[in-house]
Amino acid sequence: MEEPWSFACGCSLKDVIPDYLPGSPHTNQEELEQLWSCHLRKTPKMARRRIAPFFYNRALELGRLETAGNGELLVLTGPPNSGKSALLSEFKERMQAEQKGFPILIDMRAGKFNTAASFSRELKAKSAVPLISRVVSEGLKAAVGVEIPEEVEKETGQALKEAVQHVEAASPDNMTILLERLEALFSTVKASFTGFTHGVAAAFPTLIIDEANRLYEWSASREEQENLATLQEWLVMITKQKKLANVVLASSEDSFRIWMGNRVGRERFTVAVVGDLGDEESFEFFMRGLTSPWEYYCPSVKDYVFPQALWEEIHGYVGGRMLLLDRVAAKLSPHLACLMVKGADMKERSREAEAEMKQTWNSYMVSLHSALYNEMLLGCRPHSVSAKWKRPALGGSTDAALAETKPLWTKEEYLQLLGMITAGSGVVSEAEVLAAGVSEQALKSLIMHNFAHYRDIGEWGGTDLAWYKGGFPVVMAMSMPYFHAMKDVLARHGHGL
């Protein structure tokens, strides 16, 4: 059996387990491996880290989500792996735990939702029906936290039951009927609960659609486009017009906000941005990821002083992108094992651990940089880049929609953009890019194919660009590692610019 972790400094399971796991010293390697596997399964903090990155901070973003007004239509944007999904999941869990509302979370990564019928089935399955059914069975008092006259509770409960039954009877093959019945359900919820909470939306439905850009994948057929228009008009109606629910549409695709604006009107939704962590937040997040697997049996590991020079190298390359920081921390954390051995020369062990961590970091950085360099290099060959979507839903005929998803830039325009992004702070305004000779068509196409990140000012969030004093919207690299890959591509292929 292969050890789950390879320890640094020549440190073995035999060195660590007897001191930090219950039981007598073990000499049999198979026993040690089984005990270590058991440790990984049973240690709460270890188990949580191995399932998903822990939730960190985002107090500003959570606060704004929790205090959203009645009838808010929010488009939540930001670069990939910046923590949008984790934020929405935490928001949903807090709403449920604190009984502040009825969250409905649809993760469009979880299946194929490229037709109106498949999306409708998910919407029906994940709608407020299960939650409201629970409230109906437990009673309204538990939901709103106030005393309700018995006759009022009985009457309201009956109305909710009927609304739930109507939704359950709706066929997902008829989106119009399903949406009408969900609207009636939300209306019943609003009438039933907000009156008992003095207008506060303690039980306000909130529909959350993560990876909402998958709506692009709906067929360009007339029927599917009519269903898509019906869905988008319904989202506006239940939020801005009738104030029956809040809706959050999250996407890492920079073109999604533009697409929504073209479809429903920019004035009908609020834009918010989840960006990267700041410098201090990045280090705190990284250190939690590094030490948390060991805290259960060795609480003092939280006091470990990470080498400053190594941190500066790591942060200088990955920046404040949460997923990348978490991955690096997970790769370096096993090297702390050698510090857990009792009786060891801690000064010497620390030097060896630092050397091992630096080697691991260098290997990861080289591998990541190579992959991203090749990805960025592909932009120099637009004819080799595939169309963005196989089943476009951008409006008009199929041919016209397909044409919009194909690469529409030249190698010269691509290298010009890379030169502008890497020449200074890494952020350049859209106006400057267009003035430099990159066509609007080329810029939009590069953004659509994720060769550049597009950022506009949001009503809230996006504090990672608070330092920037230039004009918005801006164009930048998808992440700091992509920025370094851009510089490398430009250095090798940008001669003559």
LINHURA-V278791 format. One record per residue. N is the residue number from 1. RES is the residue in three letters. SS is DSSP state (a for helix, b for strand, c for the rest). PSI is psi in degrees with one decimal (none if undefined). NEAR is the number of other C-alpha atoms within 8 Angstrom. Layout:
[[N:RES:SS:PSI:NEAR] [N:RES:SS:PSI:NEAR]]
This chain:
[[1:MET:c:133.5:4] [2:GLU:c:138.4:3] [3:GLU:c:139.4:6] [4:PRO:c:-35.2:5] [5:TRP:c:144.3:5] [6:SER:c:115.7:6] [7:PHE:c:150.7:11] [8:ALA:c:173.8:13] [9:CYS:c:22.4:10] [10:GLY:c:14.8:5] [11:CYS:c:131.6:10] [12:SER:c:171.0:7] [13:LEU:a:-36.3:9] [14:LYS:a:-31.6:10] [15:ASP:a:-34.1:9] [16:VAL:a:-48.2:13] [17:ILE:a:-46.0:12] [18:PRO:a:-31.4:12] [19:ASP:a:-30.4:9] [20:TYR:a:1.5:9] [21:LEU:c:148.4:8] [22:PRO:c:152.9:6] [23:GLY:c:166.8:5] [24:SER:c:162.4:5] [25:PRO:c:140.7:6] [26:HIS:c:140.5:9] [27:THR:c:-18.7:7] [28:ASN:c:123.2:6] [29:GLN:a:-38.3:8] [30:GLU:a:-39.9:7] [31:GLU:a:-42.0:9] [32:LEU:a:-43.6:13] [33:GLU:a:-40.0:11] [34:GLN:a:-40.2:8] [35:LEU:a:-39.9:9] [36:TRP:a:-41.7:10] [37:SER:a:-39.7:9] [38:CYS:a:-40.4:8] [39:HIS:a:-44.3:9] [40:LEU:a:-35.4:9] [41:ARG:a:-37.9:9] [42:LYS:a:-23.3:8] [43:THR:c:116.6:9] [44:PRO:a:-51.3:8] [45:LYS:a:-36.2:10] [46:MET:a:-46.0:13] [47:ALA:a:-41.5:11] [48:ARG:a:-39.5:10] [49:ARG:a:-30.7:11] [50:ARG:a:-17.4:7] [51:ILE:a:-47.4:6] [52:ALA:c:153.5:6] [53:PRO:c:140.3:9] [54:PHE:c:155.2:6] [55:PHE:c:138.3:7] [56:TYR:c:125.7:5] [57:ASN:c:-121.3:4] [58:ARG:c:38.0:7] [59:ALA:a:-40.8:6] [60:LEU:a:-49.6:7] [61:GLU:a:-42.4:11] [62:LEU:a:-43.0:10] [63:GLY:a:-40.3:8] [64:ARG:a:-36.9:8] [65:LEU:a:-41.7:8] [66:GLU:a:-23.2:7] [67:THR:c:18.2:6] [68:ALA:c:142.6:8] [69:GLY:c:170.4:6] [70:ASN:c:124.9:11] [71:GLY:c:39.8:14] [72:GLU:c:128.4:14] [73:LEU:b:109.0:15] [74:LEU:b:130.4:12] [75:VAL:b:112.5:13] [76:LEU:b:114.9:13] [77:THR:b:179.8:15] [78:GLY:c:161.2:14] [79:PRO:c:161.2:13] [80:PRO:c:146.4:7] [81:ASN:c:24.1:9] [82:SER:c:-3.9:12] [83:GLY:c:17.3:10] [84:LYS:a:-46.7:12] [85:SER:a:-41.1:7] [86:ALA:a:-39.5:8] [87:LEU:a:-46.4:12] [88:LEU:a:-37.7:9] [89:SER:a:-42.4:8] [90:GLU:a:-41.3:9] [91:PHE:a:-44.8:11] [92:LYS:a:-45.9:11] [93:GLU:a:-38.6:8] [94:ARG:a:-38.4:10] [95:MET:a:-43.5:12] [96:GLN:a:-45.3:11] [97:ALA:a:-37.3:7] [98:GLU:c:5.1:6] [99:GLN:c:47.5:12] [100:LYS:c:0.4:12] [101:GLY:b:-173.9:12] [102:PHE:b:92.3:14] [103:PRO:b:139.7:12] [104:ILE:b:105.0:12] [105:LEU:b:120.5:10] [106:ILE:b:112.7:11] [107:ASP:b:107.5:8] [108:MET:c:2.0:12] [109:ARG:c:-18.8:7] [110:ALA:c:-4.5:5] [111:GLY:c:-174.5:5] [112:LYS:c:107.8:7] [113:PHE:c:49.1:12] [114:ASN:c:15.4:11] [115:THR:c:159.4:10] [116:ALA:a:-38.8:13] [117:ALA:a:-43.3:10] [118:SER:a:-38.7:11] [119:PHE:a:-41.2:10] [120:SER:a:-39.6:12] [121:ARG:a:-41.8:9] [122:GLU:a:-41.0:9] [123:LEU:a:-42.0:9] [124:LYS:a:-44.5:12] [125:ALA:a:-35.1:7] [126:LYS:a:6.5:11] [127:SER:c:-176.3:8] [128:ALA:c:-0.9:10] [129:VAL:a:-52.8:12] [130:PRO:a:-39.0:8] [131:LEU:a:-45.3:8] [132:ILE:a:-34.3:11] [133:SER:a:-39.5:10] [134:ARG:a:-42.0:8] [135:VAL:a:-41.2:11] [136:VAL:a:-41.0:11] [137:SER:a:-32.2:6] [138:GLU:a:-20.0:7] [139:GLY:c:155.0:10] [140:LEU:a:-26.7:11] [141:LYS:a:-41.5:9] [142:ALA:a:-30.4:9] [143:ALA:a:-41.5:9] [144:VAL:a:-12.4:12] [145:GLY:c:21.4:6] [146:VAL:c:162.3:8] [147:GLU:c:136.1:5] [148:ILE:c:132.8:9] [149:PRO:c:140.2:6] [150:GLU:a:-43.3:6] [151:GLU:a:-34.1:6] [152:VAL:a:-41.3:8] [153:GLU:a:-40.3:11] [154:LYS:a:-44.4:8] [155:GLU:a:-43.8:8] [156:THR:a:-41.4:9] [157:GLY:a:-38.1:11] [158:GLN:a:-41.0:8] [159:ALA:a:-40.0:9] [160:LEU:a:-41.1:13] [161:LYS:a:-43.7:10] [162:GLU:a:-40.5:8] [163:ALA:a:-39.4:12] [164:VAL:a:-44.4:12] [165:GLN:a:-37.1:8] [166:HIS:a:-39.3:9] [167:VAL:a:-44.0:13] [168:GLU:a:-28.7:8] [169:ALA:a:-11.5:6] [170:ALA:c:140.2:10] [171:SER:c:133.8:8] [172:PRO:c:-12.6:11] [173:ASP:c:-10.8:7] [174:ASN:c:91.3:9] [175:MET:a:-38.2:13] [176:THR:a:-47.0:8] [177:ILE:a:-43.6:9] [178:LEU:a:-45.4:14] [179:LEU:a:-36.9:10] [180:GLU:a:-40.8:8] [181:ARG:a:-32.8:12] [182:LEU:a:-38.1:9] [183:GLU:a:-44.0:10] [184:ALA:a:-38.5:9] [185:LEU:a:-46.6:12] [186:PHE:a:-37.4:11] [187:SER:a:-39.5:9] [188:THR:a:-40.9:11] [189:VAL:a:-47.5:12] [190:LYS:a:-45.9:12] [191:ALA:a:-32.2:8] [192:SER:a:-36.5:9] [193:PHE:a:-44.5:12] [194:THR:c:-24.8:14] [195:GLY:c:-29.8:9] [196:PHE:c:-11.9:10] [197:THR:c:21.3:11] [198:HIS:c:38.6:6] [199:GLY:c:-11.6:7] [200:VAL:c:136.5:6] [201:ALA:c:59.3:11] [202:ALA:c:-23.4:11] [203:ALA:c:31.6:14] [204:PHE:b:128.7:15] [205:PRO:b:138.5:14] [206:THR:b:114.2:12] [207:LEU:b:120.5:12] [208:ILE:b:121.3:13] [209:ILE:b:106.6:13] [210:ASP:b:144.3:13] [211:GLU:c:46.4:12] [212:ALA:a:-15.6:10] [213:ASN:a:-13.0:9] [214:ARG:a:-11.6:10] [215:LEU:a:-22.5:10] [216:TYR:a:-28.6:10] [217:GLU:a:-7.5:13] [218:TRP:c:145.2:16] [219:SER:c:152.4:11] [220:ALA:c:10.3:15] [221:SER:c:157.1:7] [222:ARG:a:-43.6:6] [223:GLU:a:-45.4:6] [224:GLU:a:-36.7:12] [225:GLN:a:-33.7:13] [226:GLU:a:-39.7:8] [227:ASN:a:-41.1:11] [228:LEU:a:-43.4:11] [229:ALA:a:-39.1:9] [230:THR:a:-43.9:9] [231:LEU:a:-47.1:10] [232:GLN:a:-39.5:10] [233:GLU:a:-35.1:9] [234:TRP:a:-40.9:9] [235:LEU:a:-41.4:10] [236:VAL:a:-41.0:12] [237:MET:a:-45.1:10] [238:ILE:a:-12.8:14] [239:THR:a:-80.0:16] [240:LYS:a:-38.7:11] [241:GLN:a:-54.0:8] [242:LYS:c:-10.3:8] [243:LYS:c:49.7:12] [244:LEU:c:-18.1:14] [245:ALA:b:164.9:14] [246:ASN:b:147.8:18] [247:VAL:b:132.4:14] [248:VAL:b:121.5:12] [249:LEU:b:114.8:13] [250:ALA:b:140.9:14] [251:SER:c:144.1:14] [252:SER:c:-8.4:9] [253:GLU:c:119.1:10] [254:ASP:c:-25.6:15] [255:SER:a:-8.7:9] [256:PHE:a:-42.3:9] [257:ARG:a:-41.6:10] [258:ILE:a:-42.6:8] [259:TRP:a:-44.5:8] [260:MET:a:-39.9:10] [261:GLY:a:-40.2:10] [262:ASN:a:-31.2:8] [263:ARG:a:-42.9:8] [264:VAL:a:-12.0:10] [265:GLY:c:125.3:9] [266:ARG:a:-29.7:8] [267:GLU:a:-6.9:6] [268:ARG:a:-2.7:9] [269:PHE:c:157.7:10] [270:THR:b:141.3:11] [271:VAL:b:131.9:13] [272:ALA:b:154.4:13] [273:VAL:b:130.9:11] [274:VAL:c:106.8:14] [275:GLY:c:-161.2:11] [276:ASP:c:164.3:11] [277:LEU:c:152.8:10] [278:GLY:c:178.1:8] [279:ASP:a:-51.4:7] [280:GLU:a:-40.5:6] [281:GLU:a:-40.1:8] [282:SER:a:-44.6:14] [283:PHE:a:-42.2:9] [284:GLU:a:-43.7:8] [285:PHE:a:-44.5:12] [286:PHE:a:-45.1:11] [287:MET:a:-34.7:9] [288:ARG:a:-41.3:9] [289:GLY:a:-33.5:13] [290:LEU:a:-43.5:11] [291:THR:a:-21.1:11] [292:SER:a:-32.7:11] [293:PRO:a:-19.7:11] [294:TRP:a:-9.2:10] [295:GLU:c:-25.5:12] [296:TYR:c:-40.8:10] [297:TYR:c:-12.5:7] [298:CYS:c:77.7:9] [299:PRO:a:-28.9:8] [300:SER:a:-10.0:7] [301:VAL:a:-21.2:9] [302:LYS:a:-20.2:9] [303:ASP:a:2.5:5] [304:TYR:c:133.4:6] [305:VAL:c:110.7:4] [306:PHE:c:141.3:6] [307:PRO:c:123.6:7] [308:GLN:a:-42.0:6] [309:ALA:a:-39.3:6] [310:LEU:a:-39.3:9] [311:TRP:a:-43.4:10] [312:GLU:a:-36.5:8] [313:GLU:a:-44.3:8] [314:ILE:a:-49.4:10] [315:HIS:a:-35.2:10] [316:GLY:a:-24.1:8] [317:TYR:a:-47.0:9] [318:VAL:a:-15.2:12] [319:GLY:c:-144.4:12] [320:GLY:c:23.4:11] [321:ARG:c:119.1:12] [322:MET:a:-47.4:13] [323:LEU:a:-40.4:10] [324:LEU:a:-41.7:9] [325:LEU:a:-40.6:13] [326:ASP:a:-40.0:12] [327:ARG:a:-43.5:8] [328:VAL:a:-44.1:10] [329:ALA:a:-41.7:12] [330:ALA:a:-33.4:10] [331:LYS:a:-30.7:9] [332:LEU:a:-23.9:12] [333:SER:a:-38.8:12] [334:PRO:a:-25.2:11] [335:HIS:a:-10.6:12] [336:LEU:a:-8.9:10] [337:ALA:a:-37.7:12] [338:CYS:a:-17.5:13] [339:LEU:a:-8.4:10] [340:MET:a:-9.3:9] [341:VAL:c:121.4:10] [342:LYS:c:142.3:5] [343:GLY:c:0.2:4] [344:ALA:c:155.1:7] [345:ASP:c:99.7:6] [346:MET:a:-33.6:7] [347:LYS:a:-44.6:6] [348:GLU:a:-41.0:7] [349:ARG:a:-38.7:12] [350:SER:a:-40.9:9] [351:ARG:a:-42.1:8] [352:GLU:a:-40.3:10] [353:ALA:a:-41.1:14] [354:GLU:a:-42.4:9] [355:ALA:a:-41.6:8] [356:GLU:a:-40.6:11] [357:MET:a:-40.1:10] [358:LYS:a:-39.6:9] [359:GLN:a:-43.0:8] [360:THR:a:-43.4:10] [361:TRP:a:-45.2:12] [362:ASN:a:-41.0:8] [363:SER:a:-43.5:8] [364:TYR:a:-43.1:9] [365:MET:a:-43.8:8] [366:VAL:a:-44.0:8] [367:SER:a:-45.7:8] [368:LEU:a:-44.3:9] [369:HIS:a:-39.7:11] [370:SER:a:-44.4:8] [371:ALA:a:-43.9:8] [372:LEU:a:-32.2:11] [373:TYR:a:-47.7:13] [374:ASN:a:-34.8:8] [375:GLU:a:-44.8:8] [376:MET:a:-32.3:13] [377:LEU:a:-30.5:9] [378:LEU:a:-27.2:10] [379:GLY:a:-20.7:11] [380:CYS:a:-11.0:10] [381:ARG:c:69.5:9] [382:PRO:a:-27.9:12] [383:HIS:a:-17.4:6] [384:SER:a:-5.6:6] [385:VAL:c:131.0:10] [386:SER:c:157.0:7] [387:ALA:c:149.1:9] [388:LYS:c:-44.2:8] [389:TRP:c:139.6:9] [390:LYS:c:-31.4:7] [391:ARG:c:81.3:9] [392:PRO:c:153.8:14] [393:ALA:c:48.0:12] [394:LEU:c:9.5:7] [395:GLY:c:159.5:7] [396:GLY:c:-164.5:7] [397:SER:c:165.6:7] [398:THR:a:-42.3:9] [399:ASP:a:-43.8:6] [400:ALA:a:-40.2:8] [401:ALA:a:-41.8:14] [402:LEU:a:-39.6:12] [403:ALA:a:-35.8:7] [404:GLU:a:-20.2:7] [405:THR:a:-3.2:12] [406:LYS:c:155.5:11] [407:PRO:c:129.3:13] [408:LEU:c:34.4:9] [409:TRP:c:165.1:12] [410:THR:c:163.1:9] [411:LYS:a:-39.6:10] [412:GLU:a:-42.4:6] [413:GLU:a:-38.1:12] [414:TYR:a:-48.5:12] [415:LEU:a:-33.0:12] [416:GLN:a:-43.1:10] [417:LEU:a:-44.7:10] [418:LEU:a:-39.9:11] [419:GLY:a:-40.3:10] [420:MET:a:-40.2:10] [421:ILE:a:-40.9:14] [422:THR:a:-6.9:11] [423:ALA:a:-31.8:7] [424:GLY:c:-118.1:7] [425:SER:c:-8.7:7] [426:GLY:c:-1.6:10] [427:VAL:b:128.0:10] [428:VAL:b:140.9:12] [429:SER:b:151.1:12] [430:GLU:a:-39.2:10] [431:ALA:a:-40.5:6] [432:GLU:a:-38.4:8] [433:VAL:a:-46.4:12] [434:LEU:a:-36.6:10] [435:ALA:a:-24.2:7] [436:ALA:c:-0.5:6] [437:GLY:c:-0.4:7] [438:VAL:c:122.2:12] [439:SER:c:155.6:8] [440:GLU:a:-38.3:7] [441:GLN:a:-43.8:8] [442:ALA:a:-43.0:13] [443:LEU:a:-45.9:10] [444:LYS:a:-38.9:9] [445:SER:a:-40.5:14] [446:LEU:a:-39.3:14] [447:ILE:a:-43.4:13] [448:MET:a:-36.4:12] [449:HIS:c:11.1:9] [450:ASN:c:34.3:9] [451:PHE:c:-7.5:11] [452:ALA:c:154.6:11] [453:HIS:b:132.4:12] [454:TYR:b:131.0:10] [455:ARG:b:125.0:11] [456:ASP:c:169.3:7] [457:ILE:c:128.7:8] [458:GLY:c:161.8:10] [459:GLU:c:-29.1:7] [460:TRP:b:164.2:8] [461:GLY:b:-172.6:11] [462:GLY:c:29.8:14] [463:THR:a:-12.8:6] [464:ASP:a:-16.3:9] [465:LEU:a:21.4:6] [466:ALA:c:-25.8:7] [467:TRP:c:-21.1:5] [468:TYR:c:127.3:5] [469:LYS:c:4.3:5] [470:GLY:c:-169.7:5] [471:GLY:c:149.0:6] [472:PHE:c:156.6:9] [473:PRO:c:163.3:10] [474:VAL:b:162.9:12] [475:VAL:b:137.4:13] [476:MET:b:176.5:12] [477:ALA:c:156.2:14] [478:MET:c:-26.8:12] [479:SER:c:173.5:10] [480:MET:a:-43.3:11] [481:PRO:a:-36.3:12] [482:TYR:a:-35.6:12] [483:PHE:a:-45.4:12] [484:HIS:a:-37.1:10] [485:ALA:a:-38.8:12] [486:MET:a:-45.5:13] [487:LYS:a:-39.8:11] [488:ASP:a:-44.2:9] [489:VAL:a:-44.2:12] [490:LEU:a:-39.6:12] [491:ALA:a:-34.1:8] [492:ARG:a:-25.1:7] [493:HIS:a:3.8:6] [494:GLY:c:20.6:9] [495:HIS:c:136.9:7] [496:GLY:c:-9.1:3] [497:LEU:c:none:5]]
